Amino acid sequence: MPKKKQMKRSRRAGRQPVAQRELVPQPRLSDTAETARPADDLECWEPEPAPEFSSGGAAVDLKFATGTMPAVRLGFGELFAQERRGPIRERWGYTVELPAVLELLERIGDGRIPAHDVRSVLLKSVDLLYDTLRCWEAEDPDDLRHACLEAGGCLLCEKHRSWFDALLAEADDRWQRLQQPENYPFAAGRQGLHETSCCVVRREMPSAYARPTGEDYVVALNAFSHTGDPHSSSEDFDGSRNYPRFDVMTPEEALAWIAERTGPKGGRNYKRCQRCAPAV
């Protein structure tokens, strides 16, 4: 018997969360004193045959007053040079295909395009690709959250909005039930089953609750979206006690809750509060 318990513990202890695939590489910094070697010092190498079509980055038409350079390849995530570090949203981490760079220099040199126009168009292209290439995933989380608050939202918040709204709907229902202890006399939380009037429930529940709206909603959505794993818990989904956390239940719902947590041999996978000793 002791061996079986030990095996169960080891299995639980060995569980590891499934890592999500990294969609965008994190910044790889070059060495501080990195210097380029002359071409003569490079070892001889045989290039692989060039593919017929490019699959890297994105094709962007660079539009100038004098004409358009079609399908210029811009990429992100392959090089984050420390020597020219800057904001990702503006330039850092992006690459431009060399033939296009040489053609731009040629057009600047013969006066067809002013240099400031080239700079402006490239920065506009970077801004266009920021969401498309999911460049925000490489940003510092604190910087991203601060920028989101200043802008009043971001792509990450839009991605999590429907999930967040569903959790708010659950919180609204819990709060309404909490105000009717005669109809919903039982409450279940992370520590087990309680009576709704139990001091433990009252202590863990907010003294007042109202669904966030306007600016308060923007701030709450930001707090939910910019956490390590916002979907990990529906009971404490923003890391605070501003939302009702207990499932408030009727006697019939409490019986069903107990049945779901009772093993085939009568073993209980839940606790009853020792303070209020709920009788279901």
C-alpha positions as CSV (number, residue, x, y, z in Angstrom):
1,M,0.0,0.0,0.0
2,P,2.7,2.5,0.8
3,K,4.5,1.8,-2.5
4,K,1.3,2.6,-4.4
5,K,1.0,6.0,-2.7
6,Q,4.6,6.7,-3.4
7,M,4.1,5.9,-7.0
8,K,1.1,8.2,-7.2
9,R,3.1,11.1,-5.6
10,S,6.0,10.6,-8.0
11,R,3.6,10.7,-11.0
12,R,2.0,13.9,-9.7
13,A,5.4,15.5,-9.0
14,G,6.6,14.5,-12.4
15,R,3.8,16.3,-14.3
16,Q,5.1,19.2,-16.3
17,P,2.9,21.7,-18.2
18,V,2.9,21.2,-21.9
19,A,5.1,23.9,-23.4
20,Q,3.5,25.9,-26.2
21,R,5.4,26.2,-29.5
22,E,7.2,29.5,-29.8
23,L,5.7,31.2,-32.8
24,V,8.3,34.0,-32.9
25,P,12.0,33.6,-31.9
26,Q,13.0,35.6,-28.9
27,P,15.7,38.2,-29.6
28,R,19.2,36.8,-30.1
29,L,21.7,39.4,-29.3
30,S,25.0,39.7,-31.1
31,D,28.2,39.9,-29.1
32,T,29.0,43.4,-27.9
33,A,32.2,43.7,-29.8
34,E,31.2,41.8,-32.9
35,T,33.1,42.8,-36.0
36,A,32.8,41.7,-39.6
37,R,35.6,39.8,-41.2
38,P,36.9,40.7,-44.6
39,A,35.6,38.7,-47.5
40,D,39.0,37.2,-48.1
41,D,39.1,35.7,-44.6
42,L,35.8,33.8,-45.1
43,E,36.0,30.0,-45.6
44,C,35.0,28.7,-49.0
45,W,31.5,27.4,-49.0
46,E,29.1,26.0,-51.6
47,P,25.7,27.7,-51.6
48,E,22.6,25.6,-51.9
49,P,20.6,26.0,-55.1
50,A,18.3,29.0,-54.8
51,P,14.6,28.1,-54.4
52,E,12.2,29.2,-57.1
53,F,9.9,31.0,-54.6
54,S,10.7,32.6,-51.2
55,S,8.8,31.4,-48.1
56,G,10.4,33.8,-45.6
57,G,9.0,37.0,-44.2
58,A,6.4,38.9,-46.1
59,A,6.2,40.6,-49.5
60,V,5.5,44.4,-49.2
61,D,5.0,46.9,-52.1
62,L,7.1,50.0,-51.3
63,K,5.2,52.9,-52.8
64,F,7.0,56.1,-53.7
65,A,5.8,59.2,-55.5
66,T,8.0,58.2,-58.5
67,G,6.8,54.5,-58.6
68,T,6.5,51.3,-56.7
69,M,9.1,48.6,-55.8
70,P,6.9,45.5,-55.8
71,A,7.1,42.5,-53.4
72,V,10.1,43.6,-51.3
73,R,10.8,40.8,-48.8
74,L,10.8,42.0,-45.2
75,G,11.4,39.5,-42.4
76,F,11.5,39.5,-38.6
77,G,13.2,37.4,-35.9
78,E,16.4,36.3,-37.6
79,L,18.7,39.1,-36.3
80,F,18.5,41.3,-33.3
81,A,21.8,43.3,-33.5
82,Q,22.8,44.7,-30.1
83,E,24.8,47.5,-31.7
84,R,21.7,49.0,-33.2
85,R,19.2,48.1,-30.6
86,G,15.9,50.0,-30.5
87,P,12.1,49.6,-30.2
88,I,10.8,46.5,-32.0
89,R,7.8,48.3,-33.3
90,E,10.0,50.8,-35.1
91,R,12.9,48.8,-36.5
92,W,14.7,46.3,-34.3
93,G,14.7,42.7,-35.4
94,Y,13.5,43.3,-39.0
95,T,15.5,42.5,-42.1
96,V,15.2,43.6,-45.7
97,E,16.4,41.6,-48.7
98,L,19.8,42.9,-49.9
99,P,18.8,43.3,-53.6
100,A,16.0,45.7,-52.6
101,V,18.4,47.6,-50.3
102,L,20.9,48.0,-53.2
103,E,18.2,49.2,-55.6
104,L,16.9,51.7,-53.0
105,L,20.5,53.1,-52.6
106,E,20.8,53.3,-56.4
107,R,17.5,55.3,-56.6
108,I,18.6,57.6,-53.8
109,G,22.0,58.1,-55.4
110,D,20.6,59.2,-58.8
111,G,18.0,61.4,-57.1
112,R,14.9,59.5,-58.0
113,I,13.9,59.0,-54.4
114,P,14.8,61.3,-51.4
115,A,16.4,59.4,-48.5
116,H,13.8,60.6,-46.0
117,D,11.1,59.1,-48.2
118,V,12.8,55.7,-48.1
119,R,13.1,55.9,-44.4
120,S,9.4,56.8,-44.0
121,V,8.2,54.0,-46.3
122,L,10.3,51.4,-44.5
123,L,9.0,52.4,-41.1
124,K,5.4,52.3,-42.4
125,S,6.1,48.8,-43.7
126,V,7.4,47.8,-40.3
127,D,4.3,49.1,-38.7
128,L,2.2,47.2,-41.2
129,L,4.0,43.9,-40.4
130,Y,4.1,44.3,-36.6
131,D,0.8,42.4,-36.1
132,T,1.0,40.3,-39.3
133,L,4.3,38.7,-38.3
134,R,3.3,38.6,-34.6
135,C,6.3,40.7,-33.7
136,W,4.7,41.6,-30.4
137,E,5.4,38.1,-29.1
138,A,9.1,39.1,-28.9
139,E,8.5,42.3,-26.9
140,D,9.3,42.6,-23.2
141,P,6.0,41.7,-21.4
142,D,6.1,44.7,-19.1
143,D,6.8,47.1,-22.1
144,L,4.0,45.5,-24.1
145,R,1.5,45.8,-21.2
146,H,2.5,49.5,-20.7
147,A,2.1,50.3,-24.4
148,C,-1.2,48.5,-24.4
149,L,-2.5,50.7,-21.6
150,E,-1.3,53.8,-23.3
151,A,-3.0,52.8,-26.6
152,G,-6.2,51.6,-24.9
153,G,-5.8,48.0,-26.2
154,C,-3.7,45.7,-28.4
155,L,-3.9,42.6,-30.5
156,L,-3.2,40.3,-27.5
157,C,-6.2,41.9,-25.7
158,E,-8.4,41.4,-28.7
159,K,-7.3,37.7,-28.8
160,H,-8.4,37.2,-25.2
161,R,-11.5,39.4,-25.1
162,S,-14.1,36.7,-25.7
163,W,-12.6,34.5,-23.0
164,F,-12.5,37.4,-20.6
165,D,-16.1,38.4,-21.3
166,A,-17.2,34.8,-20.6
167,L,-15.4,34.9,-17.2
168,L,-17.1,38.2,-16.4
169,A,-20.5,36.6,-17.2
170,E,-19.7,33.8,-14.7
171,A,-18.7,36.4,-12.1
172,D,-21.9,38.3,-12.6
173,D,-23.9,35.1,-12.1
174,R,-21.9,34.1,-9.0
175,W,-22.5,37.5,-7.4
176,Q,-26.2,37.5,-8.1
177,R,-26.5,34.0,-6.5
178,L,-24.4,35.1,-3.5
179,Q,-27.1,37.7,-2.7
180,Q,-29.7,35.0,-2.4
181,P,-28.5,32.6,0.3
182,E,-32.0,31.2,0.9
183,N,-32.0,29.8,-2.7
184,Y,-28.2,29.1,-3.0
185,P,-27.1,27.9,0.4
186,F,-23.9,26.2,-0.6
187,A,-20.6,27.4,-2.1
188,A,-17.6,25.5,-3.4
189,G,-14.1,26.9,-3.7
190,R,-10.6,25.6,-4.0
191,Q,-10.7,24.4,-0.3
192,G,-13.9,22.5,-0.6
193,L,-17.6,22.9,0.2
194,H,-19.0,25.6,2.5
195,E,-22.3,27.1,3.4
196,T,-22.8,30.4,1.6
197,S,-23.0,32.3,4.9
198,C,-19.6,30.8,6.0
199,C,-17.1,33.4,7.1
200,V,-14.5,31.8,4.8
201,V,-16.7,32.5,1.8
202,R,-17.3,36.0,2.9
203,R,-13.6,36.6,3.5
204,E,-12.7,35.4,0.0
205,M,-15.5,37.2,-1.8
206,P,-15.4,40.9,-2.6
207,S,-17.5,43.0,-0.3
208,A,-18.9,44.8,-3.4
209,Y,-18.8,43.8,-7.0
210,A,-19.8,45.5,-10.3
211,R,-18.9,44.4,-13.8
212,P,-16.1,46.7,-15.0
213,T,-17.1,49.1,-17.8
214,G,-15.4,51.9,-19.8
215,E,-11.8,52.6,-18.7
216,D,-12.1,50.1,-15.8
217,Y,-12.9,47.4,-18.4
218,V,-9.8,48.3,-20.5
219,V,-7.6,48.1,-17.4
220,A,-9.1,44.7,-16.3
221,L,-8.8,43.2,-19.8
222,N,-5.2,44.4,-19.9
223,A,-4.5,42.7,-16.5
224,F,-6.1,39.5,-17.7
225,S,-4.4,39.3,-21.1
226,H,-0.9,40.3,-20.1
227,T,-0.3,37.6,-17.5
228,G,1.8,34.5,-17.9
229,D,-1.2,32.2,-18.5
230,P,-4.5,34.1,-18.4
231,H,-6.5,30.9,-19.1
232,S,-5.0,28.8,-16.3
233,S,-7.8,29.6,-13.8
234,S,-11.4,30.8,-14.1
235,E,-11.7,31.3,-10.3
236,D,-9.0,34.0,-9.9
237,F,-8.6,35.1,-13.5
238,D,-7.0,38.5,-12.9
239,G,-4.8,37.6,-9.9
240,S,-7.0,39.7,-7.5
241,R,-10.0,39.4,-5.2
242,N,-12.1,41.8,-7.2
243,Y,-14.2,39.0,-8.6
244,P,-16.4,36.4,-6.9
245,R,-14.4,33.1,-6.8
246,F,-16.8,30.6,-5.3
247,D,-19.4,28.5,-7.2
248,V,-22.6,29.3,-5.4
249,M,-25.1,26.4,-5.6
250,T,-28.6,25.2,-4.9
251,P,-28.9,22.0,-2.7
252,E,-29.5,20.0,-5.9
253,E,-26.4,21.4,-7.6
254,A,-24.4,20.8,-4.4
255,L,-25.4,17.1,-4.4
256,A,-24.3,16.8,-8.0
257,W,-21.0,18.6,-7.2
258,I,-20.4,16.0,-4.4
259,A,-21.4,13.1,-6.7
260,E,-18.8,14.2,-9.3
261,R,-16.1,14.2,-6.6
262,T,-17.0,10.9,-5.0
263,G,-15.0,7.8,-6.0
264,P,-16.5,4.4,-7.0
265,K,-15.6,3.0,-3.5
266,G,-17.0,6.0,-1.6
267,G,-13.7,7.9,-1.4
268,R,-14.1,11.7,-1.3
269,N,-12.0,14.0,-3.6
270,Y,-13.2,17.1,-1.8
271,K,-13.3,18.6,1.7
272,R,-16.1,20.0,3.9
273,C,-15.4,23.2,5.7
274,Q,-14.7,22.5,9.4
275,R,-16.0,25.9,10.4
276,C,-19.5,25.7,9.0
277,A,-19.8,21.9,8.5
278,P,-22.2,22.1,5.6
279,A,-24.9,19.4,5.7
280,V,-26.1,18.4,2.2
